[in-house]
């Protein structure tokens, strides 16, 4: 339904006295959703607010349809309210909240009455067939077009529409009244009338035949418990079914069993829709309606529900005197798992409920009443002849106890025997005891099958479980570590050798040692009564071409053995360092030996160029895991003693640090302690000469100035405009290009390319660590500088 139709429907049904709950149920039956009602509520509240605003301005009661500025003109026009209509609409919307509509929806869904959805089926409209031959019992009325054919001695065709007075006008004859006559009666009357005009009609030499052309429509009233009661204009071929369909179907309290058709003030017939639904008999309902007929759908008299083991559990309407057997027939009969010997009926007595047990012999005579709840139970989930076979057998499953299956041996024979991995020493037979308790019995299955033990007779609901040897024996796993392609755990298989496990692990890596492969084994002594000091048993082997040399050549692995393939001490991978900057041949170099030094690499790189600045050379080195841990601990200690609110997470730490070197002395004194030994991943940077000094921190104008030999720190700070207001003059420090850090003193030596940093005093006292970090953040050595800078400030 559209929003407009919903509002019209609420107004119309409220006018006939229906409650808000009834309106809600009927709207749900028509497909209206709680969301649509909520949308209408929002629109209506906006219009109601506009009405109040308009009234407050001029005191008038102007209709909503004439207000300006509202959001939906069609909605305003639909409401056209007087004060009473506004009040009614407000009450309806107050009741029809999403929660209440959802509750109504649940109620309607739970109480599903058989047959009520017949008229909601869009594929079944009950439209009459208007192309059929004119029935001889069809009664003519005003608006019907009649076609009169005359042939024989005389021929003619006359077409006319029956007037509101019930007549047609024929030339030379005058008016002929046909209203209320059947087609056959009209034919007789016309024959008599035409006998005076056409020769041969009386002597049957001329025939007269009347048929229908365009048919009229009739007005029928549908009242009572239908969704949309009212007056409907229908085809004269329409039946009761078509009229009820046009009225939206029967609501949840309407009857399907006793629908009245009133004609000329008298009850013409009563229609039972169940006759049509269950037997296809539509004799009473197929009676054609006439102008002015009234169809009345009263409330139901007896509504009962059937639950449980029937094919179609729901609510059914029964007539007075119908039996329980009739109800079971309506519900499709008993389901396959229904308990057919007894049915329970719960009946309200006006004050309380009573329950009745109806036996099968009384189904035909037991009469039902309104409100009865019939419950059909299901059979007990038990079997009188079932046994179950589980586990390591060829065909596990359910089996029936019979002449050929009475014992365990015959049961296993029917299941085609045991599986290959069955553990036959002992199987478990579960059997029901008193009170359906389950008891376990151990049976020597192997002895029974061999005929050395008595067979066991089966009882209903026995369960025989045959275990697998894999389930009761711990096969464990094998582990291989070290220099293999895929180290890890592998399933144990009997007879696995060291060579087999190496193959399973993808073979040896290039650096694996074949001189010594070690196997560790658990010490297992289930009979021991004393602890042992030994924790494992060790076996050592040598390998050649994948085969074990030495030891036991027939050595087999056992569950939980651990094989270690170690790295060969004679295997070394290349260690690369990088030389960057002012050398003849920069790039990567592989170390030739473990103790190769800086001077060796510079020599291999062709020596330094003339423009190299040796004092600014620095060595960058990657941290080991131990060095990273030591760095983090030192930073935690420094930060814990600092008054500044900064933590390690705020520092941009690098895994590369600067090693302070003196390249000039290293090259002039090869092999000395200035000439450092290089490590894998080192990077030697030899820059060009830089002739500037950078001043940063708490100075008036941070600057970069030219280096002047012999000038002290104060000279360069003056070049930056002098100290700032909160400068810590006694904590100035110098960062040199080679990565070393020194506290600035009166006689400190400055070099080209260095940086002078002046820290600030924070407002709360102490050291502004966040500012210091920002000054030196451009240095890759920040991670290792932090502790050094901190120690300078503490001096």
MOUR-V866860 format. One record per backbone hydrogen bond with DSSP energy under -1.0 kcal/mol. CO is the residue of the C=O (numbers start at 0). NH is the residue of the N-H. If there is no record, write none. Layout:
co/nh
CO/NH
CO/NH
This chain:
co/nh
1/5
2/6
3/7
4/8
5/9
6/10
7/11
8/12
9/13
10/14
12/17
13/16
18/22
19/23
20/24
21/25
22/26
23/27
24/28
26/31
27/30
32/36
33/37
34/38
35/39
36/40
37/41
38/42
39/43
40/44
41/45
42/46
43/47
44/48
45/49
46/50
47/51
48/52
49/53
50/54
51/55
52/56
53/57
54/58
62/65
63/66
71/75
72/76
73/77
74/78
75/79
81/85
82/86
83/87
84/88
85/89
86/90
87/91
88/92
89/93
90/94
91/95
94/96
96/100
97/101
98/102
99/103
100/104
101/105
102/106
103/107
104/108
105/109
106/110
109/111
111/314
112/115
114/117
116/119
120/123
134/137
135/183
139/179
140/143
143/161
144/212
145/159
146/210
147/157
148/208
149/155
150/206
155/149
157/147
159/145
161/142
162/165
165/177
165/178
166/162
167/175
169/172
169/173
173/169
175/167
177/180
180/139
181/185
182/186
183/187
184/188
185/189
186/190
187/191
188/192
189/193
192/195
193/196
193/197
197/200
199/204
199/205
200/203
204/152
206/150
208/148
210/146
213/144
217/233
218/291
219/231
220/294
221/229
222/296
223/225
224/250
229/221
231/219
233/217
234/237
237/288
238/242
239/243
240/244
241/245
242/246
243/248
244/247
246/227
248/226
250/253
252/299
255/272
258/270
259/295
260/267
260/268
261/293
262/265
265/262
268/260
270/258
272/276
273/277
274/278
274/280
275/279
281/285
283/286
284/239
289/292
292/220
293/261
294/222
295/259
296/224
297/254
301/317
302/370
303/315
304/373
306/375
307/309
308/334
313/305
314/113
315/303
318/321
321/367
322/326
323/327
324/328
325/329
326/330
327/332
328/331
330/311
332/310
334/337
336/378
340/359
342/357
343/374
344/355
345/372
346/353
351/348
353/346
355/344
357/342
358/361
359/362
361/365
362/324
365/323
368/371
371/304
372/345
373/306
374/343
375/308
376/338
379/381
384/400
385/460
386/398
387/463
388/396
389/465
390/392
391/418
396/388
398/386
404/401
405/457
406/410
407/411
408/412
409/413
410/414
411/416
412/415
416/393
418/421
420/468
423/445
426/442
427/464
428/440
429/462
430/438
432/435
433/436
436/432
438/430
440/428
442/426
442/444
443/447
444/448
445/449
446/451
446/452
455/407
458/461
461/387
462/429
463/389
464/427
465/391
466/422
467/470
467/471
468/472
472/474
475/491
476/559
477/489
478/562
479/487
480/564
481/483
482/508
487/479
489/477
492/495
495/556
496/500
497/501
498/502
499/503
500/504
501/506
502/505
504/485
506/484
508/511
510/567
513/542
516/540
517/563
518/538
519/561
520/536
524/527
536/520
538/518
540/516
541/548
543/546
546/543
548/541
551/554
557/560
560/478
561/519
562/480
563/517
564/482
565/512
567/570
574/590
575/680
576/588
577/683
578/586
579/685
580/582
581/608
586/578
588/576
595/677
596/600
597/601
598/602
599/603
600/604
601/606
602/605
604/584
606/583
608/611
610/688
613/616
617/684
618/658
619/682
620/656
623/627
624/628
625/629
626/630
627/631
628/632
629/633
630/634
631/635
632/636
633/637
634/638
635/639
636/640
643/645
646/649
647/650
650/652
654/622
656/620
658/618
661/665
662/666
663/667
664/668
668/671
673/675
675/597
678/681
681/577
682/619
683/579
684/617
685/581
686/612
690/706
691/752
692/704
693/755
694/702
695/757
696/698
697/723
702/694
704/692
707/710
711/715
712/716
713/717
714/718
716/721
717/720
719/700
721/699
723/726
725/760
726/728
727/730
731/743
732/756
733/741
734/754
735/738
739/735
741/733
744/747
750/753
753/693
754/734
755/695
756/732
757/697
758/727
759/767
761/764
766/768
767/771
768/772
769/773
770/774
771/775
775/778
778/781
780/784
781/785
784/788
785/789
786/790
787/791
788/792
789/793
